[in-house]
């Protein structure tokens, strides 16, 4: 059995901390076992490792998320990377061809697919293992996990089995009669009376089911060819393309904790501290949370049931119950992410100015973790000035190496090849000047420090 964690999308429901490069699963707002903070993806990976499934688990993701995944989970985390963002059906199809043609997985091996960010106990992943038995016992095309509802939620989809009662003790699978997406509260209550389960987006199938489906759709089953033709795949969810068309589906019931922490009002329920970052609040501010990534303090006075979230991307002040409406407020507005986490550390945009003559100036605060390095790169549309404000590192500029320390200034002319490796944690104030200051203006030559050193004299 192999597990696939789907890590995609950008999402605006947790704006301003989530953006096009940092999805909700990467926000470090949950408490870890040591009393520090961890992200949803770090929590899930830790739980999967604790039940002995990490060596069989892969993360299907898109290129923009590769570096943050490596930063949070380590450089050896197994990734299956989409050439471009599409939807869950193409992502799962790509994973299936990877297992089939690259890893040589058997056609009768079970593939379990689940979101990367469920808030569950480790026992949930033992339930995921049961999908293998459910498929063998039932002969079904697909086996799902359904969660016992705790209230008639209008936020979740429902799985309606073809039985009037579900045996949660045995966990035996039952056939699925139909699905219902996000019903009214009255309809949800009625379905719960009919033993309906919450659909948590977890399903399993035998590899041959997916391979045969791709053949029937005249799609490649070889991984390399699938990469080449990826843009031709239908941009559609696995639910619509596969689940709703499958002839026989079973569901295994789960009676345990499961939550979707996709909005500020649900996420703050799991935060151990009411204040993260610089902030304060008065004692009459009840059930209020402050999440502040800025270097300026946030003070809350006499406001209850409110979330205040601030980052370089913006500031949100919302009643908790209304926080899911953030997508209405933002609409389709798009702007460059002002904070990004990378494999080597992170950066934050401090200031940006565009002058009437078209020239631009952008200032970043860059933090490089000890032992890590930026890629060896150059830019075609900008020059840079680096001021080292903390730590010690090695700079490479046009194949020449020198040590830099706090107080040193490095000028990087347009077109110059450059990088830095942090000996201790290094903090840099970078000032870019040019005609188009975008992340796409990075031509990477090498990632490995050994390769970079080999180029130097």
C-alpha positions in Angstrom: 0.0 0.0 0.0 1.2 3.5 -0.8 -0.2 6.8 0.4 -0.5 10.0 -1.6 -1.0 13.3 0.3 -2.5 16.0 -2.0 -0.8 19.3 -1.4 -2.1 21.8 -3.8 -3.8 25.2 -4.2 -3.1 28.5 -2.7 -6.3 29.5 -0.9 -7.4 32.8 0.5 -9.5 31.6 3.4 -6.6 32.1 5.8 -5.5 35.4 4.3 -3.3 37.4 5.0 -1.0 34.5 6.1 -1.9 32.3 3.2 -1.1 33.4 -0.3 -0.2 32.0 -3.7 3.0 30.4 -2.4 2.1 29.6 1.2 -1.1 27.6 1.5 -2.9 27.0 4.8 -1.1 23.7 5.4 2.2 25.6 5.9 1.1 28.0 8.6 3.0 27.3 11.8 0.2 28.1 14.3 -0.4 24.7 15.9 1.4 23.5 19.1 3.9 20.7 18.6 4.7 18.0 21.3 7.7 20.1 22.5 5.6 23.2 23.1 6.8 24.9 20.0 4.7 25.6 16.8 4.2 23.4 13.8 2.2 23.6 10.6 -0.6 21.3 9.5 1.7 19.4 7.1 4.4 19.0 9.7 1.7 17.6 12.1 0.4 15.1 9.6 3.8 13.9 8.5 4.8 13.5 12.2 1.7 11.4 12.7 2.2 9.3 9.6 5.8 8.6 10.7 4.6 7.6 14.2 2.4 4.8 12.8 5.2 3.6 10.5 3.8 4.8 7.2 6.3 7.5 6.2 8.4 5.2 4.0 5.2 4.5 1.9 3.9 8.0 1.7 4.4 10.5 -1.2 3.3 14.1 -1.5 1.7 15.2 -4.8 2.3 18.9 -5.2 3.0 21.8 -7.6 6.3 23.5 -8.3 5.7 26.6 -6.2 5.3 24.4 -3.1 8.4 22.3 -3.5 10.8 24.5 -1.5 8.4 25.1 1.4 7.8 21.4 1.7 11.5 20.7 1.7 12.0 23.5 4.3 9.4 22.1 6.6 9.8 18.3 6.1 13.4 18.0 5.0 15.1 17.7 1.6 14.4 13.9 1.4 10.6 14.1 1.5 9.3 12.1 -1.5 7.5 14.4 -3.9 5.6 13.9 -7.1 5.6 17.3 -8.7 3.0 18.5 -11.2 4.4 20.5 -14.2 1.6 23.0 -13.6 -1.3 23.4 -11.3 -4.5 21.7 -12.5 -6.8 19.7 -10.2 -7.0 16.6 -8.2 -7.7 14.2 -11.0 -4.6 15.1 -13.0 -2.5 15.1 -9.8 -3.6 11.5 -8.9 -3.2 10.3 -12.5 0.4 11.6 -12.5 1.0 9.8 -9.1 -0.5 6.6 -10.5 1.9 6.6 -13.6 4.8 7.3 -11.3 4.1 4.3 -9.2 3.4 2.1 -12.2 6.3 3.0 -14.6 9.0 4.5 -12.3 8.6 2.5 -9.1 7.3 -0.7 -10.6 4.3 -1.1 -8.2 2.1 -4.1 -8.7 -1.3 -3.5 -10.3 -3.0 -5.0 -7.3 -1.3 -2.7 -4.9 -3.7 -0.3 -3.0 -3.2 3.4 -3.4 -4.7 5.6 -0.7 -5.2 9.3 -1.4 -5.9 11.9 1.3 -5.6 15.7 1.9 -2.3 16.9 3.3 -4.0 18.9 6.1 -6.7 17.0 8.1 -6.7 17.7 11.8 -6.9 14.1 13.2 -5.4 11.8 15.7 -2.7 9.3 14.6 -5.3 6.5 14.8 -6.9 8.0 11.7 -4.0 6.8 9.6 -4.6 3.3 10.9 -8.1 3.6 9.5 -6.5 4.6 6.1 -4.6 1.3 6.2 -8.0 -0.5 6.4 -8.8 0.6 2.9 -6.7 -2.2 1.5 -8.8 -4.8 3.3 -12.0 -3.0 2.3 -11.1 -3.2 -1.4 -10.1 -6.9 -1.1 -13.2 -7.9 0.8 -15.7 -6.0 -1.3 -14.2 -6.1 -4.8 -15.2 -2.4 -5.1 -13.6 0.1 -7.5 -13.2 2.6 -4.7 -13.1 2.5 -0.9 -13.7 5.7 1.1 -13.5 6.8 4.7 -16.6 8.4 6.2 -16.5 10.2 9.5 -19.3 9.9 12.1 -20.9 13.4 12.1 -21.0 15.3 15.4 -23.6 17.8 14.2 -25.6 18.7 11.0 -22.8 20.6 9.3 -23.5 22.6 6.1 -19.8 22.9 5.3 -19.1 19.2 4.5 -20.2 16.7 1.9 -22.0 13.6 3.0 -21.8 9.9 2.1 -25.1 8.1 2.3 -24.7 4.3 2.7 -27.3 1.8 1.6 -27.9 0.6 5.2 -29.8 2.2 8.0 -27.1 1.7 10.6 -23.3 1.7 10.5 -21.2 -0.5 12.8 -18.4 1.8 14.0 -17.0 -0.9 16.3 -16.1 -3.4 13.6 -15.3 -0.8 11.0 -16.7 -3.1 8.3 -17.2 -1.4 5.0 -20.7 -0.8 3.5 -21.8 0.1 0.0 -22.4 3.7 -0.9 -25.9 4.6 -2.1 -25.2 8.3 -3.1 -23.4 11.5 -2.2 -24.7 14.9 -1.1 -22.6 18.1 -1.3 -23.0 20.7 1.4 -26.7 20.4 2.2 -28.9 22.7 4.3 -28.9 22.1 8.0 -32.3 20.5 7.9 -31.3 18.1 5.1 -28.0 17.3 6.9 -29.9 16.4 10.1 -32.2 14.1 8.1 -29.3 12.4 6.4 -27.6 11.8 9.7 -30.7 10.0 10.8 -30.1 7.8 7.8 -26.6 6.9 9.0 -24.9 9.4 6.6 -21.2 10.1 7.1 -19.1 13.1 6.5 -17.0 12.8 3.4 -13.4 13.6 4.5 -11.9 13.3 1.0 -10.0 10.0 1.6 -10.3 7.1 -0.9 -8.4 4.1 -2.0 -8.2 2.1 -5.2 -6.2 -0.7 -6.7 -3.5 0.7 -9.1 -5.0 -1.3 -12.0 -8.3 0.6 -11.6 -6.5 3.9 -12.3 -4.2 2.6 -15.0 -7.2 1.0 -16.9 -9.1 4.3 -16.5 -6.2 6.2 -18.1 -6.1 3.7 -21.0 -9.8 4.1 -21.5 -9.4 7.9 -21.7 -6.5 7.5 -24.2 -4.1 9.0 -21.7 -0.5 8.0 -21.1 0.4 5.4 -18.4 4.1 6.1 -18.6 5.3 8.8 -16.2 7.6 10.7 -18.6 4.9 10.8 -21.3 2.3 11.9 -18.7 4.6 14.9 -17.8 4.8 15.9 -21.5 1.0 15.7 -22.0 0.0 17.0 -18.6 -1.4 20.3 -19.9 -3.9 18.2 -22.0 -5.5 16.5 -19.1 -9.0 17.7 -18.1 -8.8 20.3 -15.3 -11.3 18.5 -13.1 -11.5 17.0 -9.6 -11.1 13.3 -8.9 -14.6 13.3 -7.4 -16.3 14.5 -10.6 -14.1 12.6 -13.0 -13.9 9.3 -11.1 -15.9 8.9 -7.9 -19.3 10.0 -9.3 -18.8 7.6 -12.2 -17.6 4.5 -10.4 -19.9 1.5 -10.5 -19.2 0.2 -7.0 -18.0 2.2 -4.0 -17.8 1.2 -0.4 -17.1 3.3 2.7 -15.4 2.4 6.0 -16.8 4.3 9.0 -14.5 6.2 11.4 -15.7 7.3 14.8 -12.9 9.7 15.9 -11.7 13.2 15.8 -11.6 14.8 12.3 -11.8 18.5 11.5 -11.1 20.8 8.6 -9.1 23.8 9.8 -9.7 25.7 6.7 -11.0 29.0 8.1 -9.8 31.3 10.9 -12.7 30.5 13.2 -11.9 26.7 13.0 -8.1 27.1 13.1 -8.1 29.3 16.1 -10.0 26.6 18.1 -6.8 24.5 18.0 -4.3 27.2 18.8 -2.8 26.8 22.3 -2.0 30.5 22.6 -4.4 33.4 22.0 -1.5 35.6 20.8 1.2 34.6 18.3 3.8 37.3 17.6 3.9 40.8 19.0 0.6 41.6 20.6 -1.5 42.2 23.6 -5.2 42.3 24.5 -7.4 43.3 27.4 -9.0 40.8 29.7 -12.5 41.6 28.4 -11.5 40.5 25.0 -13.0 37.0 25.2 -12.4 34.2 22.6 -10.2 36.6 20.5 -7.0 35.6 18.8 -4.1 37.7 17.5 -1.7 36.2 14.9 1.0 38.8 14.0 3.9 38.2 11.7 4.9 41.8 11.6 7.6 43.5 13.7 5.1 46.1 15.0 2.8 45.3 18.0 -0.9 44.7 17.7 -3.2 45.7 20.6 -6.8 44.6 21.0 -9.1 46.3 23.4 -12.6 45.1 24.4 -13.2 43.0 21.3 -14.6 39.4 21.7 -15.0 36.6 19.2 -12.6 38.3 16.8 -9.5 37.2 14.9 -6.8 39.7 14.1 -4.2 38.4 11.6 -1.4 40.5 10.2 1.4 39.7 7.7 3.4 41.5 5.0 0.5 40.7 2.7 -2.1 42.6 4.7 -4.2 42.9 7.9 -7.4 41.1 8.7 -9.8 42.1 11.5 -12.9 39.9 11.5 -15.6 38.5 13.7 -14.7 34.8 13.8 -18.1 33.6 12.5 -17.7 35.9 9.5 -14.1 35.0 8.7 -15.0 32.5 5.9 -16.3 35.5 3.9 -12.8 36.7 3.3 -12.9 35.4 -0.3 -15.9 37.7 -1.0 -13.8 40.7 0.2 -10.6 39.8 -1.7 -12.4 38.7 -4.9 -10.1 37.8 -7.7 -7.5 40.3 -6.7 -3.9 39.0 -7.2 -0.7 40.5 -5.9 2.8 39.1 -5.4 3.3 37.2 -2.2 5.1 39.4 0.4 6.4 36.4 2.4 7.7 33.1 1.2 9.3 30.1 2.9 12.0 28.4 0.9 14.3 25.3 1.3 17.1 27.6 2.6 15.0 29.8 4.9 12.5 32.6 4.2 12.2 36.1 3.0 9.9 39.1 3.6 9.2 42.1 1.4 9.8 45.2 3.4 9.1 47.9 0.9 8.3 48.3 -2.8 8.2 51.5 -4.9 7.6 52.0 -8.7 8.7 55.4 -10.0 7.1 57.4 -12.9 10.0 56.5 -15.2 9.2 52.8 -14.8 12.1 52.0 -12.5 11.4 49.9 -9.4 13.0 49.5 -6.0 12.2 46.5 -3.8 13.6 45.8 -0.3 13.6 42.3 1.2 14.7 40.9 4.5 16.2 37.5 3.7 17.0 34.9 6.4 19.2 31.9 5.4 19.4 29.0 7.8 22.8 27.8 8.9 24.2 25.2 6.6 21.9 26.1 3.7 22.5 28.1 0.6 20.7 30.1 -2.1 21.0 28.7 -5.6 23.8 30.0 -7.8 21.9 32.4 -10.0 21.9 35.6 -11.9 19.3 38.2 -13.0 18.6 39.9 -16.3 16.5 42.8 -15.2 17.9 43.9 -11.9 20.9 44.6 -9.8 21.1 44.0 -6.0 22.8 45.4 -2.9 23.1 43.1 0.0 23.8 44.4 3.5 24.7 41.6 6.0 23.0 42.5 9.3 23.5 39.2 11.2 25.6 36.1 11.0 28.5 34.8 9.0 28.5 33.3 5.5 30.3 32.6 2.3 29.5 34.7 -0.8 30.3 33.5 -4.3 30.3 36.3 -6.9 31.3 35.3 -10.4 33.1 32.2 -9.2 35.1 34.1 -6.5 34.5 33.1 -2.9 34.8 35.4 0.2 33.6 35.3 3.8 31.1 38.0 4.8 30.0 39.1 8.3 27.5 41.5 9.9 28.2 45.0 8.6 29.5 43.9 5.2 27.9 45.2 2.0 27.9 43.2 -1.3 27.1 44.8 -4.7 25.6 42.3 -7.2 25.5 43.9 -10.7 22.9 42.9 -13.2 24.0 39.6 -14.8 26.5 38.7 -12.1 26.4 35.1 -10.9 26.0 35.0 -7.1 25.0 33.0 -4.0 25.5 32.8 -0.3 25.9 29.9 2.1 25.1 30.5 5.7 27.8 29.4 8.2 25.6 30.6 11.0 22.1 31.9 10.5 22.5 34.9 8.2 20.1 37.9 7.8 20.4 40.1 4.8 18.7 43.3 3.8 18.5 43.1 0.0 17.7 46.2 -2.2 16.8 45.4 -5.7 16.7 48.0 -8.5 15.6 47.4 -12.0 12.8 47.5 -14.6 10.8 44.3 -13.5 11.4 43.0 -10.0 9.8 39.6 -10.1 10.8 36.1 -8.8 10.7 34.8 -12.4 13.9 36.9 -13.1 16.0 34.2 -11.5 18.2 32.1 -13.8 19.4 29.2 -11.6 22.7 27.6 -12.5 23.3 25.2 -9.5 21.5 24.3 -6.3 24.1 22.1 -4.6 26.9 23.8 -2.7 29.4 21.1 -3.8 28.5 21.9 -7.4 28.9 25.6 -6.8 32.3 25.1 -5.1 33.5 23.1 -8.1 32.9 26.1 -10.4 35.0 28.4 -8.2 38.7 29.3 -8.3 
